[in-house]
Amino acid sequence: MRRALILTFVLAACGGDGSPDAGAPGPDAPEAEAPAAVETRSAVRIAGILMVGENTAEFRPCEGGEPLWLDGPLTADLVSLHGELTPGVEPFEGIFLDVVADIDPPPASGPGTAYAGALIVELLRRAAFEGWNCGDVDPAVVAAAAGTEPFWRLQVTEDGAEFATPEGTRTLEMQPLEMDAEGWVLQGTDPQSGNVFVSLTELPCRNAMSGAYSHLTVEVQLGGQVLRGCGWLGAVADPDAA
């Protein structure tokens, strides 16, 4: 299994003022309806929006359904990353997350018991406040990368590959993704400039403009240029997801 984020903080969850009757419903109050239980799954690739507030770490899957309680050893790292990426002008802001995770039953105690299930993140693939959202989750993506100064973008799907710059977009002919000692490689040809070589190294990378996180550092050799940026594997190519 590929290297996960290193746990560096501890998420402290506290509840109310300590009084056992604080916030208790009156005798005639209707009983709250429990959320429908979610299907438990192991090592799935899942994207969604992470909302963080006081005593709250809620994950809303892009695929819909009940929200999940964020739990597990990477919780503190993800909460810290949320605080780093969000502007902090709203009380309950969200960031886009793309992760490999288990979906478990909710915790037996604490604020997470009210949720239908718990998201136990094993690996982080992408995180951003802007630039990515649920609308760009494409199940056919094999790998993607982008860089700034100069701007460029590469997207490889099961149907083909596109390389974009401010001057325009062109189609590349790429061979299948291959693993190497440091991550993955892509090789192919560009009808305008000849051979293309792409190395995708398993080193965390941050977008120079937005701060968005992705799990790969990318170098593209194309037409005599060497372009550097950040990238990610799509779910269709992810060896760590079932």
NUKOL-459391 format. One line per 3 residues: their letters; for each residue y, x, z of N, C-alpha, C. Coordinates in steps of 0.1 Angstrom, whole numbers, plus 5000, padded with zeros to 4 digits. Each point is the difference from the previous one (the first is absolute). Layout:
BEGIN
a	Y,X,Z,Y,X,Z,Y,X,Z ~ ...
***
This chain:
BEGIN
mrr	4988,5008,5000,5012,4992,5000,5012,5009,5000 ~ 5010,4996,4992,5013,5008,4999,5007,4999,5013 ~ 5009,5010,5002,5007,5002,5012,5010,4989,5002
ali	5000,4994,5012,5009,4990,5004,5013,5005,5006 ~ 5010,4992,5003,5011,5004,5008,4996,5005,5013 ~ 5006,5010,5006,4997,5004,5014,5007,4991,5010
ltf	4993,4996,5010,5006,4991,5010,5010,5009,5008 ~ 5012,4995,5001,5010,5008,5007,5007,4992,5011 ~ 4999,4987,5000,5007,4992,5010,4990,4990,5005
vla	5004,4993,5011,4992,4989,5006,5009,4988,5000 ~ 4995,4989,4994,5007,4987,5000,4998,4993,5013 ~ 5012,4998,5007,5000,4994,5013,5003,4985,4998
acg	4991,4991,5005,5002,4986,4999,5001,4994,5014 ~ 5011,4993,5002,5002,4994,5013,5002,4985,4998 ~ 4997,4992,5010,5001,4986,4999,5008,4993,5010
gdg	5012,4995,4997,5008,4992,5009,5005,5007,5012 ~ 5003,4992,5010,5006,5006,5012,4990,5003,5011 ~ 4987,4998,4997,4989,5003,5010,4997,4988,5008
spd	5007,4989,4999,4997,4988,5008,4989,4992,4993 ~ 4989,4996,5007,4989,4993,4993,5003,4987,4994 ~ 5011,4994,5005,5004,4986,4995,5011,5001,4990
aga	5005,5012,4997,5012,5001,4991,4996,4995,4986 ~ 5007,4990,4995,4997,4994,4987,4988,4991,4999 ~ 4994,4997,5011,4989,4991,5000,5004,4986,4995
pgp	4991,4993,4992,5004,4987,4995,4999,4990,5012 ~ 5007,4989,4999,4999,4989,5010,4987,4993,4998 ~ 4997,4991,5009,4987,4993,5000,4998,4990,4988
dap	5012,4996,4994,4999,4991,4989,5002,5007,4986 ~ 5002,5013,5001,5002,5007,4987,4988,5000,4992 ~ 5001,4998,4986,4988,5001,4991,4994,5013,5000
eae	4987,5001,4999,4993,5013,5000,5002,5006,4986 ~ 5004,5013,5000,5002,5007,4988,4987,5002,4992 ~ 5002,4998,4987,4988,5001,4991,4997,5014,4997
apa	4987,5004,5002,4996,5014,4998,5000,5003,4985 ~ 5004,5012,4995,4999,5003,4986,4986,5000,4995 ~ 4997,4997,4988,4987,5001,4994,4995,5014,5000
ave	4988,5003,5004,4994,5013,5000,5000,5006,4986 ~ 5002,5013,4998,5000,5006,4987,4986,5007,4999 ~ 4996,5002,4987,4987,5007,4998,5002,5015,5003
trs	4990,5005,5008,5001,5014,5003,4995,5008,4988 ~ 5006,5011,4998,4997,5009,4989,5002,5014,5004 ~ 4992,5009,4994,5001,5014,5003,5005,5009,4988
avr	5009,5009,5003,5004,5010,4990,5005,4993,4987 ~ 5010,4991,5001,5005,4993,4988,5014,5006,4997 ~ 5004,4999,4988,5013,5004,4996,5009,4987,5000
iag	5010,5000,5008,5008,4988,5002,5015,5004,5001 ~ 5008,4991,4994,5014,5002,5000,5007,4988,5006 ~ 5012,5002,5006,5007,4990,5007,5013,5004,5006
ilm	5006,4992,5008,5013,5003,5006,4998,5001,5015 ~ 5004,5011,5005,4999,5002,5015,5014,4997,5006 ~ 4999,4990,5009,5012,4995,5008,4999,5006,5014
vge	5010,5006,5005,5000,5005,5014,5012,4995,5008 ~ 4997,4995,5012,5010,4995,5009,4995,5003,5014 ~ 5007,4994,5010,4996,5002,5014,4987,4994,5002
nta	4990,5009,5005,4986,4996,5002,4993,4994,4988 ~ 5005,5004,4988,4994,4994,4988,4998,5011,4990 ~ 4988,5001,4994,4997,5008,4988,4991,4992,4991
efr	5006,4993,4991,4993,4989,4992,4999,5005,4986 ~ 4989,4999,4994,4997,5003,4986,4997,4987,4992 ~ 5008,4998,4990,4999,4988,4991,4994,5004,4987
pce	4987,4998,4997,4994,5004,4988,5006,4995,4987 ~ 5001,5008,4990,5005,4995,4987,4991,4989,4994 ~ 4988,5001,5003,4990,4990,4995,5001,4987,5006
gge	5009,4999,5011,5002,4987,5007,4990,4998,5011 ~ 5000,4989,5006,4992,4997,5012,5007,5003,5013 ~ 4993,5000,5011,5005,5001,5013,5005,5015,5002
plw	5012,5001,5007,5004,5014,5003,4991,5006,5010 ~ 5000,5014,5000,4991,5007,5009,5008,5009,5010 ~ 4994,5002,5011,5006,5009,5010,4996,5014,4997
ldg	5010,5009,4999,4998,5014,4997,4995,5007,5013 ~ 4988,5007,4998,4993,5006,5012,4994,5013,4995 ~ 4994,5007,5010,4993,5012,4997,5008,5013,5002
plt	4994,5011,4998,5006,5013,5003,5012,5004,4992 ~ 5003,4994,4988,5011,5004,4992,5012,4990,5003 ~ 4999,4991,5009,5010,4990,5002,5014,5007,5004
adl	5000,5009,5009,5012,5006,5004,5007,5008,4989 ~ 4992,5006,4991,5006,5007,4989,5006,4991,4990 ~ 4994,4988,4998,5005,4991,4990,5012,4993,5006
vsl	5000,4997,5012,5012,4994,5007,5012,5010,4999 ~ 4997,5012,5002,5011,5011,5000,5005,5001,4985 ~ 4991,4999,4990,5004,5001,4986,5008,4988,4997
hge	4997,4988,5005,5007,4988,4998,5015,5002,5005 ~ 5001,5005,5011,5014,5002,5006,5008,5010,4992 ~ 4993,5010,4994,5006,5010,4992,5005,4995,4986
ltp	4992,4991,4994,5004,4994,4987,5009,4989,5000 ~ 5000,4991,5010,5008,4988,5000,5014,5004,5004 ~ 5010,4992,4995,5014,5003,5004,5003,4997,5014
gve	4993,4990,5006,5002,4997,5014,5012,4990,5002 ~ 5003,4993,4989,5012,4990,5002,4995,4986,5003 ~ 4987,4998,4998,4994,4987,5003,4990,5001,5011
pfe	4998,4989,5008,4991,5001,5012,4986,5001,4996 ~ 4996,4996,4988,4985,4999,4997,4999,5004,4985 ~ 5000,5013,4997,5000,5005,4986,4986,5004,4996
gif	4997,5000,4987,4987,5003,4995,5000,5012,4991 ~ 4988,5007,5000,4998,5011,4990,4987,4997,4992 ~ 4999,5004,4988,4988,4999,4992,4990,5010,5004
ldv	4988,4996,5003,4989,5010,5003,4988,4998,4990 ~ 4994,5011,4997,4988,5000,4991,4990,5009,5008 ~ 4989,4994,5005,4992,5008,5009,4985,4998,4997
vad	4992,5008,5005,4986,4998,5002,4997,4997,5014 ~ 4994,4988,5003,4999,4995,5013,4987,4992,5002 ~ 4997,4998,5013,4990,4990,5004,5007,4988,5005
idp	4994,4988,4997,5006,4988,5006,4990,4995,5010 ~ 5004,5000,5013,4992,4997,5011,5004,4987,5007 ~ 4992,4995,5009,5005,4989,5009,5012,5004,5007
ppa	5009,4991,5005,5011,5003,5008,4997,5007,5013 ~ 5009,5007,5006,4997,5007,5013,4998,4989,5011 ~ 4992,5004,5010,4997,4991,5011,5011,4998,5010
sgp	5010,5008,5000,5011,4999,5009,5013,5005,4994 ~ 5011,4996,5005,5013,5004,4995,5006,4991,4990 ~ 5011,5003,4994,5007,4991,4991,4993,4997,4987
gta	4990,5009,4997,4993,4998,4987,4989,4989,5001 ~ 4998,4994,5011,4989,4990,5002,5003,4987,4992 ~ 5013,4998,4997,5004,4988,4993,4998,5000,4985
yag	4996,5012,4995,4998,5002,4986,4986,4997,4995 ~ 4998,4997,4987,4987,4997,4995,4991,5012,4999 ~ 5006,5012,4999,4992,5012,4999,5009,5012,5002
ali	4993,5012,5000,5008,5012,5002,4998,5010,4988 ~ 5010,5006,4996,5000,5010,4989,4999,5014,5007 ~ 4988,5007,4998,4998,5013,5005,5002,5010,4989
vel	5012,5006,4999,5003,5009,4989,4992,5013,5001 ~ 4993,5004,4990,4994,5013,4999,5008,5011,4993 ~ 5006,4995,4988,5007,5009,4991,5012,4993,4995
lrr	5011,5007,4999,5012,4995,4994,5002,5006,4986 ~ 5001,4991,4990,5002,5004,4986,5015,4999,4997 ~ 5007,4989,5003,5015,4999,4997,5007,4993,5011
aaf	5013,5003,5001,5008,4992,5010,5015,5001,4994 ~ 5007,4989,5000,5014,5000,4995,5007,4988,5005 ~ 5013,5002,5002,5009,4988,5003,5005,4994,4986
egw	5002,5009,4990,5004,4996,4987,4993,5008,4990 ~ 4998,4994,4988,4994,5007,4989,4986,4995,4997 ~ 4993,4995,5010,4987,4994,4999,5000,4987,5007
ncg	4992,4990,4995,4998,4987,5007,4987,4994,4995 ~ 4997,4988,5006,4988,4994,4996,4999,4996,4985 ~ 5012,4999,4994,5000,4997,4985,4995,5011,4991
dvd	4999,5012,5006,4995,5011,4991,4986,5005,5003 ~ 4993,4992,5007,4986,5003,5003,4991,4997,4988 ~ 4996,5010,4993,4992,4998,4987,4986,5005,5003
pav	4990,4992,5000,4986,5004,5003,4995,5009,4989 ~ 5006,5002,4988,4995,5008,4990,5005,5014,5000 ~ 5010,5003,5009,5006,5014,5001,4989,5010,5005
vaa	4999,5011,4992,4991,5011,5004,5008,5010,5008 ~ 5012,5003,4996,5009,5010,5007,5014,4998,4995 ~ 5010,5003,5008,5014,4999,4996,5008,5010,5007
aag	5011,5004,4994,5008,5011,5006,5014,4998,4994 ~ 5010,5006,5008,5014,5000,4995,5008,5011,5007 ~ 5011,5004,4993,5008,5011,5006,5015,4997,4997
tep	5008,5007,5007,5015,4999,4998,5005,5013,4996 ~ 5012,5000,4994,5008,5012,4996,4991,5010,4993 ~ 4996,4997,4988,5002,4988,4992,4991,4989,5003
fwr	5004,4988,4997,4991,4988,5002,4989,5000,4990 ~ 4988,4997,5005,4988,4998,4991,4990,4991,5008 ~ 4992,4994,4992,4990,4991,5006,4987,5000,4991
lqv	4989,5001,5007,4987,5000,4993,4991,4989,5006 ~ 4994,4992,4992,4991,4990,5005,4987,5000,4991 ~ 4989,5001,5007,4987,5001,4993,4992,4988,5004
ted	4996,4991,4991,4992,4989,5003,4986,5001,4993 ~ 4992,4990,5002,4987,5000,4993,5002,4998,4985 ~ 5012,4995,4996,5002,4997,4986,5008,5010,4992
gae	5006,5010,5008,5008,5010,4993,5010,5007,5010 ~ 5009,5008,4994,5009,5007,5009,5014,5000,4993 ~ 5010,4999,5009,5014,5000,4995,5008,5010,5008
fat	5009,5007,4993,5009,5010,5006,5014,4996,4996 ~ 5009,4999,5010,5013,4995,4998,5010,5010,5005 ~ 5011,5001,4993,5012,5008,5004,5012,4991,4996
peg	5013,5005,5004,5011,4992,4995,5001,4999,4985 ~ 4994,5009,4993,5001,4999,4985,4990,4990,4994 ~ 4991,4995,5008,4990,4990,4995,4987,5001,5006
trt	4991,4992,4995,4986,4999,5005,4990,5003,4988 ~ 4990,5008,5003,4990,5002,4989,4986,5000,5006 ~ 4991,4998,4991,4986,4998,5004,4993,5014,4999
lem	4992,5003,5011,4992,5012,5000,4985,4997,4998 ~ 4993,5009,4995,4985,4999,5000,4994,5009,5011 ~ 4995,4993,5010,4995,5008,5012,4985,4998,5002
qpl	4994,5011,5004,4986,5000,5003,4998,4994,5014 ~ 4987,4997,5004,4998,4994,5013,5004,5009,5012 ~ 5004,4994,5011,5004,5007,5012,4988,5008,5005
emd	5003,5013,5004,4990,5009,5005,5004,5005,5013 ~ 4990,5002,5009,5003,5007,5013,5000,5015,4999 ~ 5008,5007,5008,4999,5014,5001,5001,5004,5014
aeg	5001,5013,5003,5000,5005,5014,5012,4995,5008 ~ 5011,4997,4994,5012,4996,5007,5004,4985,4999 ~ 4993,4993,4992,5003,4986,4997,4994,4995,4988
wvl	5008,4997,4990,4996,4995,4987,5008,5006,4989 ~ 4995,4999,4987,5007,5005,4989,4998,4990,4988 ~ 5010,5000,4992,5000,4992,4988,5004,5009,4988
qgt	4993,4999,4989,5003,5007,4988,5000,4991,4988 ~ 5009,5004,4990,5002,4991,4989,5009,5006,4990 ~ 5005,4992,4991,5009,5004,4990,5012,4990,4998
dpq	5011,5006,4997,5012,4993,4997,5003,5001,4985 ~ 5001,4989,4992,5002,5001,4986,5013,5008,4996 ~ 5010,5001,5009,5012,5007,4997,5000,5015,5004
sgn	4992,5003,5011,5002,5014,5005,4986,5007,5003 ~ 4989,4994,4996,4988,5007,5002,4992,4997,5013 ~ 4994,5011,5005,4992,4998,5012,5007,4996,5012
vfv	4993,4992,5009,5006,4995,5012,4990,5004,5011 ~ 5005,5006,5011,4991,5003,5012,5007,4994,5012 ~ 4993,4993,5008,5006,4994,5012,4991,5003,5012
slt	5006,5007,5010,4993,5002,5013,5005,4991,5011 ~ 4991,4994,5007,5003,4991,5011,4994,5005,5013 ~ 5008,5007,5007,4995,5007,5012,5001,4991,5013
elp	4990,5001,5008,5000,4991,5012,5009,5006,5011 ~ 5013,4999,4997,5011,5004,5010,5010,4989,5000 ~ 5004,4995,5012,5010,4989,5001,5013,5004,4993
crn	5007,4990,4994,5012,5003,4992,5010,4989,5003 ~ 5013,5003,5001,5010,4991,5002,5010,5000,4988 ~ 5003,4988,4995,5010,4998,4989,5013,5006,5005
ams	5006,5008,4991,5013,5007,5004,5011,4990,5002 ~ 5000,4989,4994,5011,4990,5000,4998,4989,5011 ~ 4988,4994,4999,4997,4988,5009,4993,5004,5013
gay	4994,5011,5000,4992,5004,5012,4986,4994,5000 ~ 4996,4992,4990,4987,4994,4999,4989,5010,5001 ~ 4990,4997,5007,4988,5008,5003,4989,4998,4990
shl	4994,5010,4994,4987,4999,4993,4991,5011,5004 ~ 4987,4998,4997,4991,5010,5006,4997,5012,4991 ~ 5006,5000,4988,4997,5011,4991,5013,5007,4995
tve	4999,5014,4999,5010,5008,4994,4996,5003,4986 ~ 5008,4997,4990,4996,5000,4986,5008,5011,4992 ~ 4993,5006,4991,5007,5009,4990,4995,4997,4986
vql	5009,4998,4991,4997,4996,4986,5005,5011,4991 ~ 4991,5006,4992,5003,5010,4990,4999,4993,4986 ~ 5012,4999,4994,5001,4992,4987,5011,5006,4992
ggq	4997,5003,4987,5011,5005,4991,5008,5012,5005 ~ 4993,5009,5007,5007,5012,5004,5007,4998,5013 ~ 5001,4987,5005,5006,4997,5013,4990,5000,5011
vlr	5005,5003,5012,4992,4997,5013,5008,4991,5008 ~ 4995,4988,5002,5006,4989,5008,4993,4998,5013 ~ 5008,4999,5011,4994,4998,5013,5004,4987,5006
gcg	4991,4993,5007,5004,4988,5007,4989,4995,5009 ~ 4999,4987,5003,4991,4994,5009,4991,4990,4993 ~ 4988,4998,5005,4991,4991,4993,4990,4994,5009
wlg	4992,4991,4994,4989,4993,5008,4989,4996,4991 ~ 4988,4999,5006,4989,4994,4993,5000,4985,5001 ~ 4996,4994,4989,4999,4985,5000,4987,4996,5007
ava	4999,4988,5004,4988,4995,5006,4987,5002,4992 ~ 5001,4999,4987,4989,5001,4991,4994,5014,5000 ~ 5008,5010,5004,4995,5014,5001,4998,5005,5014
dpd	5003,4993,5010,5000,5005,5014,4986,5001,5005 ~ 4995,5013,5003,4987,5002,5004,4998,4996,5015 ~ 5011,4998,5007,4998,4996,5015,5000,4986,5002
aa	5001,4991,4990,5000,4986,5002,4987,4994,4994 ~ 4994,4991,5007,4988,4994,4995,5002,4992,4988
***
